[in-house]
Amino acid sequence: QVQLVESGGGLVQAGGSLRLSCAASGSMFSINAMAWYRQAPGKQRQLVAKITSGGSTNYADSVKGRFTISRDNAKNTVYLQMNSLQPEDTAVYYCNAYTLTTTYDVMNYWGKGTLVTVSS
């Protein structure tokens, strides 16, 4: 089993910044892609940003130019730097990771989420 623990959420004013972190721990051979999703009240969970083990990234159009995803493979940690936050960014942000087990099975895990609230 792998655990993903998010941190860094909170309340911020519009135009402000936050940095989310997600640390993976547990039994795994390697971590492949890691990603951040978000779910606003009454809406479906959506992809915010994704980063491969090699560092390739992709972003939702709504956050391009404002958010930056990065990872520290030595720490099994993924980050999301969020700048120029807007009220529409308010959501619970979830970490997601694809891992490879020691028997080469691909597994997918979710964190419990961290709440980001942006006030106008």
C-alpha distances in whole Angstrom, upper triangle without the diagonal:
4,7,10,13,17,20,23,25,28,31,34,37,38,38,36,32,29,26,23,20,16,14,10,9,6,6,8,11,13,13,15,17,16,18,20,21,23,24,28,29,30,29,26,23,24,23,25,24,22,21,21,20,23,24,26,26,27,28,29,33,33,31,33,35,33,29,28,24,23,21,20,18,19,17,14,16,18,21,24,27,29,33,36,34,36,35,34,31,30,27,23,21,18,15,14,12,12,10,11,9,12,13,14,12,12,9,10,9,11,12,15,18,21,24,27,30,33,37,40
4,7,10,13,17,20,21,25,28,30,34,34,35,32,29,25,22,19,16,12,10,7,6,4,6,7,11,11,10,13,14,13,15,16,18,20,22,25,27,29,27,24,21,22,21,22,21,19,18,18,17,21,21,23,23,24,25,26,30,30,28,29,31,30,26,24,21,20,17,17,15,16,14,11,13,14,18,20,24,26,29,32,30,32,32,31,28,27,24,21,18,15,12,11,9,10,8,11,10,13,15,15,13,12,9,9,7,9,10,13,15,18,21,24,28,30,34,37
4,6,10,13,17,18,21,25,27,31,31,32,29,26,23,20,16,13,10,8,6,5,6,9,10,14,13,12,15,15,13,14,15,16,18,20,23,25,27,25,23,20,21,20,20,20,18,18,19,18,22,21,23,23,24,24,25,29,28,26,28,30,28,24,23,20,19,16,16,16,16,14,11,11,13,16,18,21,23,27,30,28,30,30,29,25,24,21,18,16,13,10,10,10,12,11,14,14,16,18,18,17,15,12,11,8,8,7,9,12,14,18,21,24,27,31,34
4,7,10,14,15,18,22,24,27,28,28,26,22,19,16,12,10,6,6,5,7,9,12,12,15,14,12,14,13,11,11,12,13,15,17,20,22,24,23,21,17,18,17,17,16,15,16,17,16,20,19,21,20,21,21,22,25,25,23,25,26,24,20,19,16,16,14,14,14,15,12,10,9,10,12,14,18,19,23,26,24,26,26,25,22,21,18,15,12,9,7,8,8,11,11,15,15,18,21,20,18,16,13,11,7,6,5,8,9,11,15,17,21,24,27,30
4,7,10,12,15,19,21,25,26,26,23,20,17,14,10,8,5,5,7,8,11,15,15,18,17,15,17,16,13,13,12,14,15,17,20,21,24,23,21,18,19,18,17,17,17,17,19,19,22,21,22,21,22,21,22,26,25,23,25,26,23,20,19,16,16,14,15,15,16,13,11,9,10,12,13,16,18,22,24,22,24,24,24,20,19,17,13,11,9,8,10,11,15,15,18,19,22,24,23,22,20,17,14,11,9,6,7,8,9,13,15,19,22,25,28
4,7,8,12,15,17,21,22,22,20,17,13,11,7,6,4,7,9,12,15,18,18,21,19,16,18,16,12,12,10,12,12,15,17,19,22,21,20,16,17,16,15,15,15,16,18,19,22,20,21,19,20,19,20,23,22,19,22,23,20,17,16,14,14,13,14,16,17,14,12,10,9,9,10,13,14,18,21,19,21,21,20,17,16,14,11,8,7,7,10,12,16,17,20,22,24,27,26,24,21,19,16,12,10,7,7,6,6,10,12,15,18,21,25
4,6,9,13,15,18,20,20,17,14,10,9,6,5,6,9,12,14,18,21,21,24,22,19,21,19,15,14,12,14,14,16,18,20,23,22,22,18,19,18,16,16,17,18,21,21,24,21,23,21,22,20,21,24,22,19,22,22,19,16,16,14,15,14,15,17,18,15,14,11,11,10,10,12,13,16,19,17,19,20,20,16,15,14,11,10,10,10,13,15,19,20,24,25,28,30,29,28,25,22,19,16,14,10,10,8,6,9,10,14,16,19,23
4,7,10,11,15,17,17,13,11,7,6,4,6,9,12,15,18,21,24,25,27,24,21,23,21,17,15,13,15,14,16,17,19,23,22,22,19,19,18,16,16,18,19,22,22,24,22,23,21,21,20,20,23,21,18,20,20,17,14,15,14,15,15,16,19,20,17,16,13,12,10,9,10,11,13,16,14,17,17,18,15,14,13,12,10,12,12,16,18,22,23,27,28,31,33,32,31,28,25,22,19,16,13,13,10,7,9,9,12,13,16,20
4,7,9,13,14,15,12,10,7,8,6,9,11,14,17,20,23,26,26,29,26,23,24,22,18,16,13,13,12,14,14,16,20,19,19,17,17,17,15,16,18,20,23,24,26,24,24,22,21,19,19,21,19,17,20,20,16,14,15,15,17,17,19,22,23,20,19,16,14,12,11,11,10,13,15,12,14,14,15,12,10,10,9,8,11,12,16,19,22,24,28,30,33,35,33,32,29,26,23,20,16,13,12,9,5,5,5,8,10,13,17
4,7,10,13,14,11,10,8,10,10,12,15,18,21,23,26,30,30,32,30,27,28,25,22,19,16,16,14,15,14,16,20,20,21,19,19,20,17,19,22,23,27,28,30,27,28,25,24,22,21,23,20,18,21,21,18,16,18,18,20,21,23,25,26,23,23,19,18,15,14,13,12,14,15,12,13,13,15,12,10,10,10,11,14,16,19,22,26,28,32,33,36,38,37,35,32,29,26,23,19,16,15,12,8,6,5,6,8,11,14
4,7,10,12,10,10,9,12,13,16,18,21,24,27,30,33,34,36,33,30,31,28,24,22,18,18,15,16,15,16,20,20,22,20,21,21,19,21,24,26,29,31,32,29,30,26,26,23,22,23,20,18,21,21,17,17,19,20,22,24,26,28,30,26,26,23,21,18,16,15,13,13,14,11,11,11,13,11,9,11,12,13,16,19,22,25,29,31,35,37,40,42,40,39,35,32,29,26,23,20,18,15,11,8,6,5,6,7,11
4,7,8,6,7,8,11,13,16,19,23,26,29,32,35,35,37,34,31,31,28,25,22,19,19,16,17,16,18,21,21,23,21,21,21,18,20,23,25,29,31,32,28,29,26,25,22,21,22,18,17,19,19,15,15,18,19,21,23,25,29,30,27,27,23,21,18,15,13,11,11,10,8,9,9,12,11,10,12,14,14,18,20,23,26,30,32,36,38,41,43,41,40,37,34,31,28,24,22,21,17,14,11,8,6,5,6,9
4,6,6,8,10,14,16,20,23,26,29,32,36,39,38,40,37,34,34,31,27,25,21,21,18,19,17,19,22,22,24,23,23,23,20,22,25,27,31,33,34,30,30,27,26,23,22,22,18,17,20,19,15,16,19,21,24,26,28,31,33,30,30,26,24,20,18,15,12,11,9,8,8,8,12,11,11,14,16,17,21,23,26,29,33,35,39,41,44,46,44,43,39,37,33,31,27,25,24,20,17,14,11,8,5,5,6
4,5,9,11,15,17,20,23,27,30,33,36,39,39,40,37,34,33,30,27,24,20,20,18,18,16,18,21,21,23,22,21,21,18,20,24,26,30,32,33,29,29,25,24,20,19,19,15,14,17,16,13,14,17,20,23,26,28,31,33,31,30,27,24,20,17,15,11,10,7,5,5,6,10,9,10,14,17,17,21,23,26,29,32,35,39,41,44,46,44,42,39,37,33,31,28,26,25,21,18,15,12,9,6,6,5
4,7,10,14,16,20,23,26,30,33,36,39,38,40,36,33,32,29,26,23,20,21,19,20,19,21,24,23,24,23,22,22,18,20,23,25,28,31,31,27,27,24,23,19,19,18,15,13,15,13,10,12,15,18,21,24,27,30,32,30,29,26,23,19,16,13,10,7,4,5,6,9,12,11,13,16,18,18,22,23,26,29,32,35,38,41,44,46,43,42,39,37,33,31,28,26,26,22,19,17,13,12,9,9,9
4,7,11,13,17,20,24,27,30,34,37,36,37,34,31,31,28,25,22,19,20,18,20,19,21,24,23,25,23,22,21,18,19,22,24,27,29,30,26,26,23,22,19,19,19,16,14,16,14,11,12,14,17,19,22,24,28,29,27,27,23,21,17,14,11,8,6,5,6,8,11,13,11,12,15,17,17,20,21,24,27,30,33,36,39,42,44,42,41,37,35,32,29,26,24,24,20,17,15,12,11,8,10,11
4,7,10,13,17,20,23,27,30,33,32,34,31,27,27,24,21,19,16,17,16,19,18,21,24,23,24,22,20,19,16,16,19,20,24,26,26,23,23,20,20,17,18,18,16,13,15,13,9,9,11,14,16,18,20,24,25,23,23,19,17,13,10,7,5,4,6,6,10,12,14,11,12,14,16,14,17,18,21,24,27,29,33,35,38,40,38,37,34,32,29,27,24,21,22,18,15,14,11,11,10,12,14
4,7,10,13,17,20,23,27,30,29,31,28,25,25,22,19,17,14,15,14,17,17,20,23,22,22,20,19,18,15,15,18,19,22,23,25,21,22,19,19,17,18,19,16,13,15,15,11,10,11,12,14,16,18,21,23,20,20,16,14,10,8,6,5,7,9,8,11,13,15,11,12,13,13,12,15,15,19,21,24,26,30,32,35,37,35,34,31,29,26,23,21,18,18,15,12,11,9,10,10,13,15
4,7,10,13,17,20,23,26,26,27,24,21,22,19,16,14,12,14,14,17,18,21,24,23,23,20,19,17,14,13,15,16,19,20,21,18,19,17,18,16,17,19,17,14,16,15,12,9,9,10,11,12,14,17,19,16,16,13,10,7,6,4,6,9,12,11,14,16,17,13,14,14,14,11,13,13,16,18,22,23,27,29,32,34,32,31,28,26,23,21,18,16,17,14,11,12,10,13,13,17,19
4,7,10,13,17,20,23,23,24,22,18,19,17,13,12,9,12,12,15,17,19,22,21,20,17,17,15,12,12,14,14,18,18,20,18,19,16,17,15,17,19,18,14,16,17,14,11,10,9,10,11,13,16,18,15,14,10,8,5,5,6,8,11,14,13,16,17,17,13,13,13,11,9,10,9,13,15,19,20,24,26,29,31,29,28,25,23,20,17,15,12,13,10,8,10,9,13,14,18,20
4,7,10,13,17,20,19,21,18,16,17,15,12,11,10,13,14,17,19,22,25,23,22,19,18,16,14,13,14,14,16,16,19,16,18,16,18,17,18,21,20,17,19,19,17,13,12,10,10,9,10,13,14,11,10,7,6,5,7,9,11,15,18,17,19,21,20,17,17,15,13,10,10,9,12,13,16,18,21,23,25,28,26,26,23,20,18,15,13,11,13,11,10,12,13,16,18,21,24
4,7,10,13,16,16,18,16,13,14,13,9,10,9,12,14,17,19,22,24,23,21,17,17,15,14,13,13,13,15,15,18,16,18,16,18,17,19,22,21,19,20,21,19,15,14,11,11,9,10,12,13,10,8,5,5,6,9,12,14,18,21,19,22,23,22,18,18,16,13,10,9,6,9,10,13,14,18,19,22,25,23,22,19,17,15,12,10,8,10,10,10,13,14,18,20,24,27
4,7,10,13,13,15,13,11,14,13,11,12,12,15,17,20,23,25,27,26,24,20,20,18,18,16,15,14,15,15,18,17,19,18,20,20,22,25,25,22,23,24,22,19,17,14,12,10,10,10,11,7,6,4,7,9,12,15,17,21,24,23,26,26,26,22,22,20,17,14,12,9,10,10,13,13,16,17,20,22,21,21,18,16,15,12,11,9,12,12,13,16,18,21,24,27,30
4,7,10,10,12,11,9,12,12,10,12,13,16,18,21,24,26,28,27,24,21,21,19,19,17,15,15,15,14,17,17,19,19,21,21,23,27,27,24,25,26,25,21,19,16,14,11,11,10,11,8,5,6,9,12,15,18,20,24,27,26,28,29,28,24,24,22,18,16,13,10,10,8,11,10,13,14,16,19,18,17,15,13,12,10,10,9,12,13,15,19,20,24,26,30,33
4,7,8,11,11,10,14,15,13,16,17,19,21,24,27,29,31,29,27,24,24,22,22,21,19,18,18,16,19,20,22,22,24,25,27,30,30,28,29,30,28,25,23,19,17,14,13,12,12,9,7,9,12,15,18,21,24,27,31,29,32,32,31,28,27,25,21,19,16,13,13,11,13,11,13,13,14,17,17,17,16,14,13,11,12,11,14,16,17,21,23,27,30,33,36
4,6,10,11,11,15,16,15,18,19,21,24,26,29,31,32,31,29,25,26,24,25,23,21,20,19,18,21,22,24,25,26,27,29,33,33,31,32,33,32,28,26,22,21,17,16,14,14,12,10,13,15,19,22,25,27,31,34,33,35,35,34,31,30,27,24,21,18,15,14,12,13,11,12,11,12,15,15,15,15,12,13,11,13,13,16,18,20,24,26,30,33,36,39
4,7,9,11,14,16,16,19,21,23,26,28,31,33,34,33,30,27,27,25,26,25,22,21,20,17,21,22,25,25,27,29,30,34,35,32,33,35,34,30,28,24,22,19,18,15,15,14,12,15,17,21,24,27,30,33,37,35,37,38,36,33,33,30,26,24,20,17,16,13,13,10,10,7,8,11,12,12,13,11,13,12,15,15,18,21,23,27,29,33,36,39,42
4,6,7,11,13,14,17,20,22,25,27,31,33,34,32,29,26,26,24,25,23,20,18,16,14,18,19,21,22,24,26,28,32,33,31,31,33,32,28,26,22,20,17,16,13,14,13,11,14,16,20,23,26,29,32,36,34,36,37,36,32,32,29,26,23,20,17,15,11,10,7,6,5,6,9,9,10,10,9,11,12,15,16,19,21,24,27,29,33,35,39,42
4,7,10,13,15,18,21,24,27,29,33,35,37,34,31,28,27,25,26,23,20,18,16,13,16,18,20,22,24,27,29,32,34,31,32,33,33,29,26,22,20,17,16,12,13,14,11,15,17,21,24,27,30,33,37,36,38,39,37,34,34,32,29,26,22,19,16,13,11,7,5,5,5,8,8,10,10,11,13,14,17,19,22,24,26,30,31,35,37,41,44
4,6,10,11,15,18,21,24,27,31,33,35,32,29,26,25,22,23,20,17,14,12,9,12,14,17,18,21,23,26,29,30,28,28,29,29,25,23,19,17,13,13,9,11,12,9,12,14,18,20,24,27,30,33,32,35,36,34,31,32,29,26,23,20,16,14,10,9,6,5,7,8,11,9,11,10,11,12,13,16,17,21,22,24,28,29,33,35,38,41
4,7,8,11,15,17,21,24,27,30,31,29,26,22,21,18,19,16,13,11,9,7,11,12,14,15,17,19,22,25,27,24,24,26,26,22,19,16,14,11,11,8,11,11,7,10,11,14,17,20,23,27,30,29,31,32,31,27,28,25,23,20,17,13,11,7,6,4,6,9,11,14,11,12,9,9,10,11,13,14,18,19,21,24,25,29,31,35,37
4,7,10,14,16,20,23,26,29,30,27,24,21,19,16,17,14,11,9,6,5,9,10,11,13,15,17,20,23,25,23,22,24,24,21,18,15,13,11,12,10,13,14,10,12,11,15,17,20,23,26,29,28,30,32,30,26,28,25,23,20,17,13,11,7,5,5,7,11,13,15,12,12,9,10,10,11,14,16,19,20,22,25,26,29,31,35,37
4,7,10,13,17,20,23,26,27,24,21,18,16,13,13,11,7,6,4,6,9,9,9,10,11,13,16,19,21,19,19,21,21,17,15,12,11,10,12,11,15,15,11,11,10,13,14,17,20,23,26,25,27,28,26,23,24,22,20,17,14,11,8,6,5,8,10,14,17,18,15,14,11,11,10,11,12,14,18,18,20,22,23,26,28,31,33
4,7,10,14,17,20,23,25,22,19,16,14,11,11,9,6,5,6,8,11,10,11,10,11,12,15,18,19,17,17,19,19,15,13,9,9,8,11,11,14,13,10,9,7,10,11,14,16,20,23,22,24,25,23,20,21,19,17,13,11,7,6,4,6,9,12,15,18,20,17,16,13,12,10,10,10,11,15,14,16,19,19,23,24,28,30
4,7,10,14,17,20,21,19,16,12,11,8,8,6,4,6,9,11,13,12,11,9,9,10,11,15,16,14,15,17,16,12,11,8,10,10,13,14,17,16,13,11,8,9,9,13,14,17,20,19,21,22,19,16,18,15,14,10,8,6,5,6,9,12,15,18,22,23,20,19,15,14,11,10,10,11,14,12,14,16,16,20,21,25,27
4,7,10,13,17,18,16,14,10,9,6,5,5,6,9,12,14,17,14,14,11,11,10,10,14,14,12,14,16,14,11,11,8,11,12,15,16,19,17,14,12,9,9,8,11,12,15,17,16,17,18,16,13,14,12,10,7,6,5,6,9,12,15,19,21,25,26,24,22,18,16,13,12,10,10,12,10,11,13,13,16,17,21,23
4,7,10,14,15,12,10,6,5,4,5,7,9,12,15,17,20,18,17,14,12,10,10,13,13,12,14,17,15,12,13,12,14,15,19,20,23,21,18,15,12,12,11,13,13,16,18,16,16,17,14,11,12,9,8,6,5,6,7,11,14,17,20,23,27,28,25,23,19,17,14,12,10,10,11,9,11,12,12,15,17,20,22
4,7,10,12,9,8,5,6,7,7,10,12,15,18,21,23,21,20,17,15,12,11,14,12,12,15,17,15,13,15,14,17,18,21,23,25,23,21,18,15,14,12,14,13,16,17,14,14,13,11,9,9,6,5,4,6,9,11,14,17,20,24,26,30,31,29,26,23,20,17,15,12,11,11,9,9,9,9,12,14,17,19
4,7,8,6,6,4,6,9,10,13,16,19,22,24,27,24,23,20,18,15,13,16,14,14,18,20,18,16,18,17,20,22,25,26,29,26,24,21,18,18,15,17,16,18,19,15,15,13,11,9,9,5,5,7,8,11,13,17,19,23,26,28,32,33,31,28,25,22,18,16,13,13,12,9,10,10,10,12,14,17,19
4,6,5,7,7,9,12,12,16,18,22,25,28,30,27,26,23,20,17,15,16,14,15,18,21,18,17,20,20,23,24,27,29,32,29,27,24,21,20,17,18,16,18,18,14,13,11,8,8,6,4,6,9,11,15,17,20,23,26,30,32,36,37,34,32,28,26,22,20,17,16,15,12,12,10,10,10,12,14,16
4,6,8,10,12,15,16,19,22,25,28,31,33,31,30,26,24,21,18,20,17,18,22,24,22,21,23,23,26,28,31,32,35,32,29,27,24,23,21,22,19,21,21,17,15,12,11,11,9,7,8,12,14,17,19,23,26,29,32,34,38,39,37,34,31,28,24,22,18,18,16,13,14,11,12,11,13,15,17
4,7,10,12,16,17,21,23,27,29,32,34,32,31,28,25,22,19,20,18,20,23,26,24,23,26,25,28,30,33,34,37,34,32,29,27,26,23,25,22,24,23,20,18,15,13,14,12,10,12,14,16,19,21,24,27,30,33,35,39,39,37,34,31,28,24,23,20,20,18,16,17,15,15,15,17,18,20
4,7,9,12,14,17,20,24,26,29,31,29,28,24,21,19,16,17,15,17,20,23,21,20,23,23,26,27,31,32,35,32,29,27,24,23,21,23,20,22,22,19,17,15,12,12,11,9,11,13,14,17,18,22,24,27,31,33,36,37,35,32,28,26,22,21,18,18,17,15,16,15,15,15,17,19,20
4,6,10,12,16,17,21,23,26,29,27,25,22,19,17,14,16,15,17,20,23,21,20,22,21,24,25,29,29,32,30,27,25,22,22,20,22,20,23,23,20,19,17,14,14,13,11,11,12,12,15,15,19,21,24,27,29,33,33,31,28,25,22,19,18,15,16,16,14,16,15,16,17,19,21,23
4,7,9,12,14,18,20,23,25,23,22,19,17,14,12,15,14,15,18,21,19,17,19,18,21,22,25,26,29,26,23,21,19,19,17,19,18,21,21,18,18,17,14,13,12,9,9,9,9,12,12,15,17,21,24,26,30,30,28,25,22,19,16,15,12,13,13,11,13,13,14,16,18,21,23
4,6,9,11,15,18,21,23,21,19,16,13,11,9,12,11,12,14,18,17,15,16,15,18,20,23,24,27,26,23,21,17,17,15,17,16,19,19,17,17,16,13,12,13,10,11,10,10,12,12,15,17,20,24,26,30,30,28,25,22,20,16,16,13,15,15,13,15,15,15,17,18,21,22
4,6,8,11,14,17,19,17,15,12,10,8,7,10,10,10,12,16,15,12,13,12,15,17,20,21,24,23,20,18,15,14,12,15,14,17,18,17,17,18,15,12,14,12,12,10,9,10,10,12,14,18,21,24,28,28,26,23,20,18,15,14,13,14,15,13,15,16,15,18,19,22,24
4,7,11,14,17,18,16,14,11,9,6,5,9,8,7,9,12,11,9,10,9,13,15,19,20,23,22,19,17,13,12,9,12,11,13,15,13,14,15,13,10,12,11,11,9,10,10,11,13,16,19,23,26,29,30,27,26,22,20,17,16,14,15,16,13,14,14,13,16,16,20,21
4,7,10,14,15,12,11,7,6,4,6,10,10,8,9,12,11,8,8,6,10,12,16,17,20,19,17,14,11,10,8,11,11,14,16,15,17,18,16,13,16,14,14,11,11,10,10,12,14,17,20,24,27,28,25,24,20,19,16,16,14,15,17,15,15,17,16,18,19,22,24
4,7,10,11,9,8,5,5,7,9,12,14,12,12,14,14,11,10,7,9,10,14,14,18,17,15,13,10,10,10,13,14,17,19,19,20,22,20,17,19,17,16,13,12,10,9,10,11,14,17,20,24,25,22,21,17,16,14,14,14,15,18,16,17,19,18,21,22,26,27
4,7,8,6,5,4,7,9,12,15,17,14,14,16,16,13,10,7,7,8,11,11,15,15,13,11,9,10,10,13,15,18,21,21,23,25,23,20,22,20,19,16,14,12,11,10,11,13,16,19,22,23,20,20,16,16,14,15,15,16,19,18,19,21,21,24,25,28,30
4,5,5,5,7,9,12,15,18,20,18,17,19,19,16,14,10,10,9,12,11,14,15,12,12,11,13,14,17,19,22,25,24,27,29,26,23,25,24,22,19,17,14,12,10,10,11,13,17,19,21,17,17,14,15,14,15,16,18,21,20,22,24,24,27,28,32,34
4,6,8,10,13,16,19,22,24,21,20,22,22,19,16,12,10,8,10,8,11,13,10,11,11,13,15,18,21,24,27,27,29,31,29,26,28,26,24,21,18,15,13,10,10,10,12,15,17,19,16,16,14,15,14,16,17,18,22,22,23,26,26,29,30,34,36
4,6,9,13,16,19,22,24,21,20,21,22,19,16,13,11,10,11,10,13,15,13,14,13,15,17,19,22,24,27,28,30,32,31,27,29,28,27,23,21,18,16,14,13,14,15,18,20,21,18,19,17,18,18,19,21,22,25,25,26,28,28,31,32,35,37
4,6,10,13,17,19,21,18,16,17,18,15,12,9,8,8,10,10,13,15,13,13,11,12,13,15,18,20,23,24,27,29,27,24,26,25,24,21,19,16,15,14,14,15,17,20,22,24,21,22,19,20,19,19,20,21,24,23,23,26,25,28,28,32,34
4,7,11,14,16,19,16,14,16,17,15,12,10,9,11,13,13,17,18,16,15,13,14,14,16,18,20,23,23,26,28,26,23,26,25,24,21,19,17,16,15,15,17,18,22,24,25,22,22,19,20,19,20,20,22,25,23,24,26,25,28,28,32,33
4,7,11,13,15,13,11,13,14,11,9,7,8,10,14,15,18,19,17,15,12,12,12,13,15,17,20,20,22,24,22,20,22,21,21,18,17,15,14,14,15,17,20,23,26,27,24,23,20,20,18,19,19,20,23,21,21,23,22,25,25,28,29
4,7,9,12,10,9,11,13,11,10,9,11,13,17,18,21,21,19,17,14,14,12,14,15,17,18,19,20,22,20,17,20,20,20,17,16,15,14,15,16,19,21,25,28,29,25,25,21,21,19,19,19,20,22,20,21,22,21,23,23,27,28
4,6,8,7,6,9,10,8,8,9,12,15,18,20,23,23,20,18,14,13,11,12,12,14,15,15,17,19,16,14,17,16,17,14,15,14,14,16,17,21,23,27,30,31,28,27,23,22,20,20,18,19,21,19,19,20,18,20,20,23,24
4,5,6,6,10,11,9,11,11,15,18,21,23,26,25,23,21,17,16,13,14,13,14,15,14,15,16,14,12,15,15,16,14,15,15,15,17,19,23,26,29,32,33,30,28,24,24,20,20,19,20,21,18,19,19,17,19,18,22,22
4,6,5,9,10,10,12,14,17,20,24,26,29,28,26,24,20,18,15,16,14,15,15,14,14,16,13,13,16,16,18,17,18,19,19,21,23,26,29,32,36,37,33,32,28,27,24,24,23,23,24,22,22,21,19,20,19,22,21
4,6,9,9,9,12,14,18,21,25,27,30,29,27,24,20,18,14,14,12,12,12,11,11,12,10,9,13,14,16,15,17,18,19,22,24,27,30,34,37,38,35,33,29,28,25,24,22,22,23,20,19,18,16,17,15,18,18
4,6,5,6,9,11,14,18,21,24,27,25,24,21,17,15,11,11,9,9,10,9,10,13,11,9,12,13,15,13,15,16,18,20,22,26,29,32,35,37,34,32,28,27,24,23,21,21,22,18,18,17,14,16,14,17,18
4,5,6,8,11,14,17,21,23,26,26,24,21,17,15,12,12,10,10,11,12,13,16,14,13,16,17,19,16,18,18,19,21,23,26,29,32,35,37,34,32,29,28,25,25,23,23,25,21,21,20,18,19,18,20,21
4,6,8,11,14,18,21,24,26,26,25,22,18,16,13,11,10,9,9,11,13,17,16,14,17,19,21,18,20,20,21,23,25,28,31,34,37,39,36,35,31,31,28,27,25,25,26,23,22,22,19,20,18,20,20
4,7,10,13,17,20,23,26,24,24,20,17,14,10,8,6,5,6,8,10,14,13,11,14,16,18,16,18,18,20,22,25,28,31,34,37,39,36,35,31,30,27,26,24,23,24,20,19,18,15,16,14,17,17
4,7,10,14,17,20,22,21,20,17,13,10,7,5,4,6,8,9,12,15,14,11,14,14,16,13,15,15,17,18,21,24,27,30,33,35,32,31,28,26,23,22,20,19,21,18,16,16,14,15,14,18,19
4,7,10,13,16,19,18,17,14,11,8,6,5,7,8,12,12,15,18,17,14,17,17,17,14,15,14,16,17,19,22,25,28,31,33,30,29,26,25,22,21,20,19,21,18,17,18,16,18,18,21,22
4,7,11,13,16,15,14,11,7,6,5,6,9,12,15,15,18,20,19,15,18,17,17,13,13,11,13,13,16,18,21,24,27,29,26,26,22,21,19,18,17,16,19,16,16,17,16,19,19,23,24
4,7,10,12,12,11,9,6,5,7,8,11,14,18,18,21,23,22,19,21,20,19,15,15,13,13,13,15,17,20,23,25,27,25,25,22,21,19,18,17,17,20,18,18,20,19,22,22,26,27
4,6,9,8,8,6,4,6,9,11,14,17,21,21,24,26,25,21,23,22,20,16,15,12,13,12,14,14,17,20,22,24,22,22,19,19,17,16,16,16,19,18,18,20,20,23,24,28,30
4,5,5,6,5,6,8,12,14,17,20,24,24,27,29,28,25,26,24,23,19,18,14,15,13,15,15,17,19,21,24,22,23,20,20,19,18,18,17,20,20,20,22,22,26,27,30,33
4,5,5,6,8,11,15,17,20,23,27,27,30,32,31,27,28,26,24,21,19,15,15,12,13,12,14,16,17,20,19,20,18,18,17,17,18,18,21,21,21,25,25,28,30,33,36
4,6,8,11,13,17,19,22,25,29,29,32,34,33,29,30,29,26,23,21,18,18,15,16,15,16,17,18,21,20,21,20,20,20,19,20,19,22,23,23,26,27,30,32,35,38
4,5,9,11,15,17,20,23,27,27,30,31,31,27,28,26,23,20,18,15,16,14,16,14,16,17,19,22,21,22,20,19,18,17,18,16,19,19,20,23,24,27,29,32,35
4,7,10,14,17,20,23,27,26,29,30,29,26,26,24,21,18,16,12,12,10,12,11,13,15,16,19,18,18,16,15,15,13,14,14,17,17,18,22,22,26,28,32,34
4,7,10,13,16,20,23,22,25,27,26,22,23,21,19,15,13,10,11,10,13,13,16,17,20,22,21,21,18,17,15,14,13,12,15,15,15,18,19,23,24,28,31
4,7,10,13,17,20,19,22,24,23,19,20,18,16,13,11,8,10,9,12,13,17,19,21,24,22,21,19,17,15,14,13,12,15,14,14,17,17,20,22,25,28
4,6,10,13,16,16,19,21,20,16,17,17,15,12,11,9,12,12,16,17,20,23,25,28,26,25,22,20,18,16,15,13,15,13,13,15,14,18,19,22,25
4,6,10,13,12,15,17,17,13,14,14,13,10,11,10,12,14,17,19,23,25,28,30,28,27,24,22,19,17,15,14,16,13,12,13,12,15,16,19,21
4,7,10,10,14,16,16,13,15,15,15,12,14,13,16,18,21,23,26,29,31,34,31,31,27,26,23,21,19,18,19,16,14,15,12,15,15,18,20
4,7,7,10,13,13,9,12,13,14,12,14,14,17,19,23,25,28,31,34,36,34,33,29,27,24,23,20,18,19,16,14,13,10,12,11,15,16
4,5,9,12,13,11,13,15,17,15,18,18,21,23,26,29,32,35,38,40,37,36,33,31,28,26,24,22,23,19,17,16,12,13,11,14,15
4,6,10,11,10,12,15,17,16,20,21,23,26,29,32,35,38,41,43,40,39,35,34,30,29,26,25,25,21,19,17,13,13,10,12,12
4,7,8,6,9,12,14,14,17,19,21,24,28,30,34,37,40,42,39,38,34,32,29,27,24,22,22,18,16,14,10,9,7,9,10
4,5,5,8,11,14,14,18,20,23,26,29,32,36,38,42,43,41,39,35,33,30,28,25,23,23,19,17,14,11,9,6,8,7
4,5,6,9,13,14,18,20,23,27,30,33,37,39,42,44,42,40,36,34,30,28,24,23,22,18,16,13,10,7,5,6,6
4,5,8,12,13,16,19,21,25,28,31,35,37,41,42,39,37,34,31,28,26,23,22,21,17,16,13,10,9,8,9,10
4,6,9,10,13,16,18,22,25,28,31,34,37,39,36,34,31,29,25,23,20,19,18,14,13,10,8,8,7,10,11
4,7,9,13,16,18,22,25,28,32,34,38,39,37,35,31,29,25,23,19,18,16,13,11,8,5,5,5,8,11
4,6,9,13,15,19,22,25,29,31,35,36,34,32,28,25,22,19,16,14,13,10,8,6,6,7,9,12,14
4,6,10,13,17,20,23,26,28,32,33,31,29,26,23,19,16,13,11,9,6,5,4,6,8,11,15,17
4,7,10,13,17,20,23,25,29,30,28,26,23,20,17,14,11,9,9,5,5,6,7,10,13,16,19
4,6,10,14,16,20,22,25,27,25,23,19,16,13,10,7,6,7,4,7,9,11,14,16,20,23
4,7,11,13,17,19,22,24,22,20,17,14,11,8,6,5,8,7,9,12,13,17,19,23,25
4,7,10,14,16,19,21,19,17,13,11,7,6,5,6,10,10,12,15,17,20,22,26,29
4,6,10,12,16,17,15,13,10,8,6,5,7,9,12,13,16,19,20,24,26,29,32
4,7,10,13,14,12,10,7,6,5,7,9,12,16,16,19,22,24,27,29,33,35
4,6,10,11,9,8,6,5,6,8,11,13,17,18,21,24,26,30,32,36,38
4,7,8,5,6,5,6,9,11,15,17,21,22,25,28,30,33,36,39,42
4,5,5,5,7,7,11,12,16,18,21,23,26,30,32,35,38,41,44
4,5,7,10,11,14,16,19,21,25,27,29,33,35,39,41,45,47
4,6,9,11,15,17,21,23,26,28,31,35,37,40,43,46,49
4,6,9,13,15,19,22,25,27,30,33,35,39,41,44,47
4,6,10,13,17,20,23,25,28,31,33,37,39,43,45
4,7,10,14,17,20,22,25,28,30,33,35,39,41
4,7,10,14,17,19,22,25,27,30,33,36,39
4,7,10,14,15,19,21,23,27,29,33,35
4,7,10,12,15,18,21,24,27,30,33
4,7,8,12,15,17,20,23,27,30
4,6,9,12,15,18,21,25,28
4,7,10,13,16,20,23,26
4,7,10,13,16,19,23
4,7,10,13,16,20
4,6,10,13,16
4,7,10,13
4,6,10
4,7
4
